[in-house]
Amino acid sequence: MKAIMMAAGVGSRLSEAPHDPKCTLPIGEGQSVISHTMQIMKERAIEPHLVIGYERNKVRAALSSYPEVIYHENPFFRRTNSIGSCWLARSVITEAIRRDEDLLLANADVYWTDDLLDMLCGVPDDCTMLCDRSRATTGDYFFHLVDGYIVEYGKDIAPERRDCEYVGITLIRASFLPVFLGHLDQLIWREKYDMWWEDALYDACASHPVRALDVEGRFWSEIDYAEDYQRILDHLNTGMSATEMLSATK
């Protein structure tokens, strides 16, 4: 299996002031968010590819202990959203298709635990996106599901139609990769550079079902704001589960 992780963005919502890439934020002695993810990849013999741009040398430095990481550089990180980063790693997708390999796609500013990956790999569907039903009201990007499959998506879904929040991690089986690549290419050649890489999957939803796998009760956090980063530190310091942390804030 191969993995492409997006780490090129500036992450301006975290702070108006200059800052290090979100994925390089420290979460323990000698460990960062991205090195934690790379350790998960290494333990499962997943070939890691990382798309970098903003402060790219700081990302490389954070992963100096992981020489197996293959980098792809996006010099247009201020002009493109994550769809551009994904397309710049297009060769990884075509190689996975040629080798009949599955592909993991993830946003590098997400802290997640290894059990999430194990759950994801255990689902046989052609394409599966992780979601969390406990965050249907407080999250950032939502799905509406029918029989576990995505039929509506976005930040502005009406509250009564929000079933879950998207986590930022997706597994695409080899059989689905040509579909994903076709939609990715179409959006790029239509100059939709402001979109996310996930939009290629949403574009395919009508004709190719995309499953959402619920991880409610397991800990994860995408780092959009300082509060998200603090949630990670609190989890690591206390050992509390996502459910326990949610109950403690009520």
KABEL-V478924 format. One record per residue. N is the residue number from 1. D_FIRST is the distance of its C-alpha to the first C-alpha in Angstrom with 2 decimals. Layout:
((N;D_FIRST) (N;D_FIRST))
//
This chain:
((1;0.00) (2;3.78) (3;6.81) (4;10.35) (5;13.26) (6;16.80) (7;19.44) (8;22.08) (9;24.63) (10;28.02) (11;27.99) (12;31.71) (13;32.11) (14;31.68) (15;34.82) (16;37.19) (17;37.56) (18;35.22) (19;32.51) (20;29.42) (21;26.03) (22;25.30) (23;22.01) (24;24.08) (25;26.54) (26;27.27) (27;26.64) (28;28.01) (29;29.21) (30;27.05) (31;24.18) (32;23.26) (33;21.21) (34;18.47) (35;18.63) (36;18.34) (37;15.05) (38;13.78) (39;15.01) (40;12.96) (41;9.72) (42;11.33) (43;12.40) (44;9.07) (45;7.79) (46;5.24) (47;6.34) (48;8.97) (49;11.11) (50;14.39) (51;17.09) (52;20.45) (53;24.06) (54;26.70) (55;27.65) (56;24.62) (57;26.09) (58;26.32) (59;22.59) (60;22.08) (61;24.75) (62;23.18) (63;20.09) (64;22.21) (65;20.98) (66;17.34) (67;17.71) (68;14.02) (69;13.75) (70;13.92) (71;16.56) (72;17.64) (73;21.21) (74;22.91) (75;26.66) (76;27.60) (77;26.36) (78;29.87) (79;30.07) (80;26.79) (81;24.96) (82;21.19) (83;20.90) (84;22.09) (85;19.53) (86;16.66) (87;18.46) (88;18.90) (89;15.15) (90;15.42) (91;14.48) (92;10.83) (93;11.00) (94;13.05) (95;10.94) (96;7.95) (97;10.98) (98;12.44) (99;9.74) (100;9.29) (101;5.55) (102;5.17) (103;5.85) (104;7.43) (105;10.88) (106;13.53) (107;16.97) (108;17.40) (109;20.81) (110;19.66) (111;20.18) (112;18.34) (113;18.14) (114;15.47) (115;16.93) (116;15.96) (117;12.22) (118;13.08) (119;15.25) (120;12.86) (121;10.27) (122;13.51) (123;14.62) (124;14.47) (125;15.54) (126;14.13) (127;14.14) (128;14.92) (129;16.41) (130;17.62) (131;21.41) (132;24.31) (133;27.58) (134;29.55) (135;29.28) (136;30.63) (137;33.81) (138;32.95) (139;29.62) (140;28.93) (141;26.97) (142;27.49) (143;26.49) (144;28.94) (145;27.53) (146;28.90) (147;27.71) (148;24.58) (149;23.66) (150;24.24) (151;27.52) (152;28.70) (153;27.24) (154;28.74) (155;30.65) (156;33.95) (157;33.46) (158;36.70) (159;36.58) (160;37.41) (161;34.37) (162;31.81) (163;29.73) (164;27.12) (165;25.68) (166;22.27) (167;20.21) (168;18.09) (169;14.54) (170;12.84) (171;9.96) (172;10.14) (173;9.42) (174;9.41) (175;13.12) (176;13.92) (177;12.47) (178;15.72) (179;17.77) (180;16.24) (181;16.64) (182;20.12) (183;21.25) (184;19.91) (185;21.87) (186;24.88) (187;25.16) (188;24.89) (189;27.50) (190;29.65) (191;29.58) (192;28.23) (193;27.16) (194;28.21) (195;25.57) (196;22.31) (197;18.87) (198;19.09) (199;22.18) (200;20.28) (201;19.11) (202;22.63) (203;24.01) (204;22.21) (205;23.26) (206;26.55) (207;25.27) (208;21.72) (209;21.62) (210;19.36) (211;19.35) (212;20.16) (213;19.34) (214;22.11) (215;21.59) (216;25.35) (217;26.62) (218;23.53) (219;23.76) (220;22.09) (221;23.77) (222;23.21) (223;25.63) (224;27.95) (225;31.20) (226;32.68) (227;33.02) (228;29.26) (229;28.87) (230;31.78) (231;30.15) (232;27.29) (233;29.91) (234;32.00) (235;29.20) (236;28.44) (237;32.18) (238;33.20) (239;30.28) (240;31.15) (241;28.75) (242;28.31) (243;30.95) (244;33.36) (245;33.05) (246;33.72) (247;36.75) (248;38.06) (249;38.30) (250;40.30))
//
